[in-house]
């Protein structure tokens, strides 16, 4: 089996038109080695809108106050864009939380096409046979 065939895709949030409220997704990364987070953002509908903030956090549990930020990015959505963030999961906590916050000062609605995670699962061979090792 190729690694791409064993990839696990998760739709963390459905598409939504967000004005001043953040859109949040919680993603369970159990068994994954690497995650790619994809966030399609529509073009700003209001020329006074500025940017969209994307924050990725992690935690060992699902309690919101336990999540710690891995980094925040300011995204310019003057044109439609797909935000892509790659997160190596080795040594990370089990749950990722992605928070997408549109410009809160102008009520400029932003179409967020959903938060998607594609994770590379562990394909370590279960036995020591040469055949299994070739498939990884």
C-alpha positions in Angstrom: 0.0 0.0 0.0 1.3 3.4 -0.9 1.3 6.1 1.8 -1.1 8.3 -0.1 -3.6 5.4 -0.2 -3.4 5.1 3.6 -3.8 8.9 4.2 -6.7 9.8 6.5 -8.7 12.8 5.5 -10.9 14.6 8.0 -13.4 17.4 7.4 -12.9 19.5 10.6 -15.6 22.0 9.7 -18.1 22.5 7.0 -18.2 25.5 4.7 -19.5 28.6 6.3 -19.9 32.3 5.7 -18.3 33.9 8.8 -18.5 37.5 9.7 -17.1 38.3 13.1 -17.2 34.8 14.7 -14.2 32.4 14.6 -14.6 29.0 12.9 -13.1 26.2 14.9 -12.2 22.6 14.1 -10.8 19.9 16.4 -8.9 17.1 14.8 -7.9 13.8 16.4 -4.4 12.9 15.0 -4.1 9.5 16.7 -1.8 7.3 14.6 -0.7 10.0 12.2 2.8 11.2 11.6 2.1 14.3 9.7 -0.9 16.6 8.9 -1.6 19.0 6.2 -4.3 21.5 7.1 -6.2 23.1 4.1 -8.5 26.1 4.6 -10.1 27.5 1.4 -10.9 31.2 1.9 -13.2 33.2 -0.4 -12.3 36.7 -1.6 -13.1 39.5 0.8 -16.6 40.8 0.2 -15.9 44.2 1.7 -13.0 46.3 0.6 -12.5 47.5 4.2 -11.8 44.0 5.3 -8.2 43.4 6.2 -7.1 39.8 6.9 -8.0 36.5 8.3 -6.1 35.0 11.3 -5.4 31.3 11.3 -4.2 29.7 14.6 -3.2 26.1 15.1 -3.1 24.7 18.6 -2.5 21.3 20.2 -3.5 19.5 23.4 -3.5 16.0 25.0 -7.2 16.3 25.6 -10.2 18.1 24.1 -10.6 20.7 26.8 -10.5 24.0 25.0 -8.5 25.8 27.7 -5.7 23.2 27.5 -4.8 23.9 23.9 -1.5 25.7 23.3 -0.8 27.7 20.1 1.7 26.3 17.6 1.6 29.5 15.6 -0.6 32.1 14.2 -0.7 33.3 10.6 -2.2 36.5 9.2 -3.7 35.7 5.7 -4.5 38.3 3.1 -7.7 37.3 1.3 -7.8 40.2 -1.2 -8.2 37.3 -3.7 -9.5 33.8 -2.9 -6.8 31.7 -1.4 -6.2 28.2 0.1 -4.3 28.3 3.3 -2.0 25.3 3.7 -0.2 24.5 6.9 2.0 21.4 7.3 2.3 20.1 10.8 4.8 17.3 11.8 3.1 15.4 14.5 6.0 13.5 16.0 6.3 14.6 19.6 3.1 16.7 19.4 0.0 16.2 21.4 -2.9 14.1 20.1 -5.5 16.8 19.2 -5.1 19.8 16.9 -7.4 22.7 17.0 -7.6 25.1 14.1 -9.2 28.5 14.6 -10.0 30.8 11.7 -11.0 34.3 12.6 -12.2 36.8 10.0 -11.6 40.5 10.3 -13.7 41.5 13.3 -13.7 45.3 12.8 -15.6 45.7 9.5 -18.1 42.8 9.5 -16.6 41.7 6.2 -18.1 38.2 5.7 -15.5 35.6 4.6 -16.5 32.3 3.0 -14.5 29.6 4.7 -14.7 26.5 2.5 -14.2 24.2 5.5 -11.2 23.1 7.4 -9.7 19.9 6.1 -6.9 17.8 7.5 -5.0 15.1 5.4 -2.9 13.0 7.7 -0.1 10.6 6.9 -0.8 7.5 9.0 1.9 5.2 10.4 2.6 2.4 7.9 5.3 0.7 9.8 5.3 -3.0 8.9 3.7 -5.3 11.4 6.3 -8.0 10.7 10.0 -8.1 9.7 9.4 -9.6 6.3 11.0 -8.0 3.3 7.7 -8.0 1.4 6.1 -5.8 4.1 9.0 -3.4 4.2 8.9 -2.9 0.4 5.3 -1.6 0.7 6.1 1.2 3.1 
